[in-house]
Amino acid sequence: MVKKYENKNTNNSNSITSIVREMKYKDLLWIDIEKPTVSDINMLEKKFNFHELLLEDCMTEHQRSKIDDYEEYFFIVLHMPRYKKDLQIIEAAEIDMFIGPNYLITLHEGELKPLTALASLCYTQEKAKMEYMSEGSALLLYEITKRLFDYCMPMLDKIGILLNKINIDIFKDTSKSMLQNISMTKMQIINFRRVVKPVRPVILVLEKVIIKYLPENMEIYFDDITDKAEKIWDMLENQKEVIESIDSTFTSLTNYKSNNLMAVFTIIQVVILPMTLVGGLFSMNVEGIPMHGYPNAFWIVFGMIMLPTIIIALSMLINKKKLF
């Protein structure tokens, strides 16, 4: 059954409730602990001979993925990407694992749906236990990691769709919203890469050391996990190149539009300059102004203003077309 423990902090009224699923099939024991508490760690300490520092690590967040070999068991920390819908960002979700020849312990915060779904399935259905737990701890670990890496694909596909849309719309829209879309997509790719990059060497090591827990002729299973990890990394590399190219194109387009706008402002300023200069000279209230009191003085001054203005404006428009 699902066991629940409450560990209340005496400094506040909040309580932490964990979900512990204990599943056994033949000689294999799988204990899945969601939102582990001190009570759960104490239970593991009594039941297994794990190093106390490793158990302490399970209550804190690690900065990187890793695998440690303790002869009788392996301690594995994996950070896998998950999409946080409310903030629309990709962040790391941690899973800590102890694996021995006849047991697998998984500790996590319930953020990785493939893991919680598999644990619930094996807990409620005998058929699922027989399918996933009948070949030992290593193949159960394989099934978990395979599902976690497969879980990455929809997120990558979503980023790919965003990239295609941006690539199509970038020549139609250079507004602030387009800049936000590019920046958001770029940040998702960066975060995805930051999570996946440290996992790759861990999977490579795991493929080599897990052999001692694998049944005969099943070594190829973890080679499949390595291929999945490399495929995801290759897709991220490709998406990184695409978003950098899009970012560069967007910058060039905005600079081009800015230059055009500045050229228009320059033309306006040059057109206004002779009008301002001539108008200012003839508006001075001093003796000796040419054509002062002349009947057609207005039209002569107007012509003196407009003629050079039209010539300069036409000249600049022609040059602008040649330049742009």
HUKAMO-V790431 format. One record per backbone hydrogen bond with DSSP energy under -1.0 kcal/mol. CO is the residue of the C=O (numbers start at 0). NH is the residue of the N-H. If there is no record, write none. Layout:
BEGIN
co nh
CO NH
CO NH
END
This chain:
BEGIN
co nh
2 19
4 17
6 15
8 11
13 8
15 6
18 33
19 2
20 31
22 29
24 27
27 24
28 103
29 22
30 105
31 20
32 107
33 18
36 40
37 41
38 42
39 43
40 44
41 45
42 46
43 47
50 54
51 55
52 56
53 57
55 58
56 59
65 76
67 74
69 71
72 69
73 98
74 67
75 96
76 65
77 94
79 92
81 90
83 87
83 88
88 83
90 81
92 79
94 77
95 106
96 75
97 104
98 73
101 28
102 99
103 30
104 97
105 32
106 95
107 34
111 115
112 116
113 117
114 118
115 119
116 120
117 121
118 122
119 123
120 124
124 128
125 129
126 130
127 131
128 132
135 139
136 140
137 141
138 142
139 143
140 144
141 145
142 146
143 147
144 148
145 149
146 150
148 151
151 155
152 156
153 157
154 158
155 159
156 160
157 161
158 162
159 163
160 164
161 165
162 166
163 167
164 168
165 169
168 171
168 172
174 178
175 179
176 180
177 181
178 182
179 183
180 184
181 185
182 186
183 187
184 188
185 189
186 190
187 191
188 192
189 193
190 194
191 195
192 196
195 198
195 199
198 202
199 203
200 204
201 205
202 206
204 208
205 209
208 211
209 212
210 213
214 217
217 220
219 223
221 225
222 226
223 227
224 228
225 229
226 230
227 231
228 232
229 233
230 234
231 235
232 236
233 237
234 238
235 239
236 240
237 241
238 242
239 243
240 244
241 245
242 246
243 247
244 248
245 249
246 250
247 251
248 252
249 253
250 254
251 255
252 256
253 257
254 258
255 259
256 260
257 261
258 262
259 263
260 264
261 265
262 266
263 267
264 268
265 269
266 270
267 271
268 272
271 275
272 276
273 277
274 278
275 279
276 280
277 281
280 283
283 285
288 291
290 293
293 296
295 299
296 300
297 301
298 302
299 303
300 304
301 305
302 306
304 308
305 309
306 310
307 311
308 312
309 313
310 314
311 315
312 316
313 317
314 318
315 319
316 320
317 321
318 322
319 323
END
